[in-house]
Amino acid sequence: MLIADKPFTKDNLDSYLKEMAKEFRRRNGSKVSAEYLVAMKLMAGRQYKNDFSDIAGILMEQEEQDNAFTLDQIKKAVADLYDSYDSLPENSRLFIESIYEKDSLEGLYKLCRQHEQENRDVLLAFQDDYPGILNGNNLEEVLKMAKEKKGKPDFSK
C-alpha cells in the first residue's frame, strides 16, 4: 500500500515526503526541480528539523547559479503538489513570503539554523524530562509552550 493511500498525518510526514521525492525522480529523472523541493519543505514546515534553513539554502544556491525563481513559481509548485497554495501551514506561507522581502538570504539561513537547533535542543530536553510524551501530534505545542515559558520565570520550584 502506498503512503498516499493512507491518511496524511504528522506521524507519517517523513515517509510521505520520501515517497513523494521518489515519485518525482521517477517522473522527472533523477532530479527534482528546486521549486518542488521548496514546496515539499514548506508543507512539512518542521521547526525542529532543517526545513526552513533548507529552503533558504536552496534559494541561495539558485541565486548563486543565476537561476533564482519567483514567489509565483513556488506558489505554482505548491499548487501542483497540494492543489492550493492555501493548503500550506500558515507559518510556512508567512516564512516564504517574508523571504522575498529580505536582503540577505545568508543571514536568514544562519538565523533559521540557529532557531532549528534551539528547537531541536528544547525537544530533546523535553523528551529526557518526560519520556514517552512527545510525539508527532504534540511537537508544535511543546515548542510553543517552551518558548512561552523561556521568557517567564519558573515559579514552580
N, C-alpha and C positions, 0 to 999 in steps of 0.2 A: 504494500500500500504506500503510495506517495505521501509525503508530508502534506502536500497541498490538498489531499483528500481528507485530512484531519482538521479539526477546528484549530484556528490560529490562536496561540496563547503566548504569554511572555516566557513560559517554561520551554516551549519548543522553538523559540526565536532563532537560536544559533543553528539548529538543524534546518530550519526553514530557509535561512539566508544561504547556507551552504548548498542546499538543493537548488535554490534559485540561481546561484552562481554557476553551478554545473549545467543547468538548462541553458543559460545564456552562452556558456562556452560551446555547448553542443550546437546551438543555433548560429552563433556568430564566429565560430572558430575558437581559437584558444584565448582570444582577448575579449574582455568585457569593456565596453566603452566607459570612459571615466564618469560621464554624467549618470550612467546607470549604477555605477558603484556608489556615487554620491547619494543617489536616490535610495539605495538599499540601506546605506548607513543612516540616512535621515529617518527612514522608517524605524530602524532599530532604536536610534536615539538614546543609547545607553550612556549614562553619565559616569559610569564606573569602569567602562572599557574604553577603547580608543576611538569610538565612533566619531566624535566631533573633531578631535585632532586629526584623524584620518581624512576627514572632509577638508579641513584647512590645508593639510599636506597635499592632497590631490589637486586642489585648486592652485596652490603654489607651484606645483610641478607643471600644471597645464600652462600657467602664466610664463614660466621659465622656458617652455617649449614654444612660446608664441602661439599657443593653441587654447587660450582661455575661452571659457564658454559663459554664456549669459544666464541670468536667473531664469529667463524664459525657457532655455534649453533644459535646465534642471527640472523646472515645473513640468515640462513635456515628458521627461523620463519618468518622473513620479507618476504622472497620469497614465503613461503606458503600462507601468508595472502595477499600479494600485488603483486605477480607474479615476482618481481625482487627487489633485494637489492637496485638497482639504482633508484627505484621509491621513495625512501625516500628523504625528503628535504636535500639539501647539508649540512646545519648546523647540522642536526641530524646525518648524516653519519660522519662528522668530529668529533662530540661530542663522539659518541660511539667508534670510532676508537682511539680517544685520551685517553679514559678511560683505555684502555689496555696498555697504556704507563705510567700511573700514579702509584705511590707507595701507595698513601693514598686515599682510596675511601671516608673516613670520611671527610678529608679536602676538597675534591671535592664536597661532599654533602653539606657541610656548605657554600662553595662558590656559589654553584648553588642556594641554598635557599636565600642567600643574593641578588644575581642578580635577581631572580624571584620576590622578594619582592620590590626591587628598580623599576623593570619594571612595576609591578602592580601599585606602587605609581605614576609613571610617567603617566600611562594611566588614573588613577583616576583623577589626577590633570588636564590632558588634557580634560577629559570629563567634569569636573567642569568649565574649562575655555571656552570650545567650545561645549556646549551641542548639541547633535544630529548629530555630525560629525563622531564620532568614530564608526566603525562597523567592522565586521569580515574581510572585504576586505582590510582595511587600517591599521590594528593594527601593523603589522610588519613595515610598512613605517613610522608610527608615532613614534614608538620606535627608529627606525634608525635615524630619524631626531632629536629626542630629545637627543639621545646620542651624535650626532654631535654637537648640539647646546650647550650641557652641558660643553664641553671643550673649548668653544669660548665665548668671551664677548658678551653681548647683547647690540648692538648699537641702537636698535630701541626705546630706552627710552630717 
